[in-house]
Amino acid sequence: MNQDYVECSELSGKTIKTVRIYKDGNGGIELQIDIADGTSFSCCVSHPPTVTACLYQGGVGTPEVLREYDL
């Protein structure tokens, strides 16, 4: 069953460290939320409208994707 929304329950109750909104390299907009526990949430919107989002653990090297969200 398709839903009209995605609930990111892993983010509930977490403390936000920083929020950044910037243009990505593909002509879209990216929202990045850095969380106090060291994880980050990223959501991209581009044209034609496409939404991709993920929760990841950053650090040295390639970030570890903890969960991807599809809509």
KERO-817387 format. One record per atom (N, C-alpha, C, CB): x, y, z. Coordinates in steps of 0.02 Angstrom, whole numbers, plus 50000, padded with zeros to 5 digits. Glycine has a CB too. Layout:
N
XYZ/...
END
This chain:
71
500424994150000/500005000050000/500445006250000/499525000050061/500355010849954/500725017149951/500425022149999/500735019949879/500845026150030/500635031450075/500815038150044/500965030650145/500475043350066/500615050150043/501155053550084/499985054250044/501435049950131/501955052850174/502425047350198/501635056450235/502995049450224/503465044850256/503575047350326/504145044350215/503505042950375/503635044850444/504335042650462/503105041750492/504735047350486/505435046050504/505475045350580/505905051750478/505205039950607/505135039050679/505815038750715/504745032750693/506345036950679/507015036750710/507245043650732/507525033850661/506945048950705/507145055750722/506765058650782/507055060250663/506215055450800/505795057950855/506175058350920/505175053550864/506135064150953/506445065051018/507185066651017/506345059151058/507495066750957/508215068150953/508345075650957/508505065250888/508935077450980/509135084450986/509505086550923/509575085451048/509255091850892/509565094450831/510165098850848/509045098550789/510725097450815/511335101250824/511365107050774/511955096650816/511275105550709/511275110750657/510805108750601/511985111850630/510565113750564/510145112750506/510445116850449/509385114750520/510535113650391/510805117150333/510335115950273/511525114750316/510215121150234/509835120650172/510275123550118/509135124350176/510415119550066/510845121950013/510685118749946/511575120750030/510935121749892/510845118849825/511305112949818/510975124249770/511035107449790/511475101749777/511755102249706/511085095049786/512185097749688/512525097949623/512085096349564/513095093349624/511465094149575/511015092249520/510455097249509/510725085449534/510515103349536/510005108349526/509425107949575/509745107949458/509485103949626/508965103249676/509155106749740/508815095949689/508755105649791/508875108449858/508955102749907/508295113249880/509445103249951/509555098150002/509475101150071/510265094949994/509145097550115/509075099350185/509475094150224/508315099450208/509945096550265/510345092050306/510245093950379/511095092250287/510055089150420/509975090250492/510495085950528/509245088450516/510955089250563/511455085650603/511165084950674/512145089450604/511195078850699/510895077150764/511445076350816/510455070650759/511295078050877/511795078050931/512125071250943/511485080450995/511785065750924/512075059050935/512575057050881/511525053950939/512725061650834/513225060250782/512915057850716/513695055050806/512265056750714/511945054850651/511715061250615/511345050150663/511545060450552/511285066050512/510715063550470/511855069150467/510245068050455/509675066550412/509725071150352/508985067450449/509635068350293/509695072250231/509085071050189/510345070450192/508815076450159/508235075950115/508355080550055/507575077950153/508275077849994/508385081749933/507735082449894/508925078349890/507635088349866/507065089549822/507335092349757/506545094549855/507135089449701/507375091749636/506805092149586/507925087149610/506955094949528/506445095649475/506625091149417/506375103049453/506185087049390/505495086349411/505475083949483/505105081549365/504935085549520/504915084149591/505095076849608/504235085649619/505615076149647/505855069749672/506075070849743/506435066849627/505895066349788/506115066949857/506505060649876/505505067949905/507105061749901/507505056249928/507735058449997/508115054449882/507765053950044/507975055650112/508325049650143/507375057750155/508795051150189/509135045750224/509385048250292/509715043050182/509455043550338/509765044650403/510445041250399/509335041950463/510975044850416/511635041950409/512095043850466/511945043950344/512625039750475/513145041050525/513755043550487/513315034550567/513945049750500/514515052750465/515175051150500/514435060250460/515695054450478/516355053450507/516875053150452/516375047050550/517425050150466/517965049450417/517765044150366/518635047650451/517875045650302/517715040750250/516995041250227/517855033750275/516745035850199/516075035650172/515565035150228/515995029650124/515055039550228/514535039150280/514165032450278/514045044950273/513965029950336/513575023850341/512835025550340/513765019750405/512475023250289/511765024550284/511405019850332/511515023650210/511035022750380/510675018850429/509965017150405/510645022650495/509665021650367/508995020350339/508865025150281/508445021150393/508565022550228/508355026650173/507595027050173/508615023750106/507325032850154/506615034050153/506395035350082/506415039950199/505865032050060/505605032949992/504895035549996/505635026349952/504725039849950/504035042449946/503785041749875/504005049749969/
END
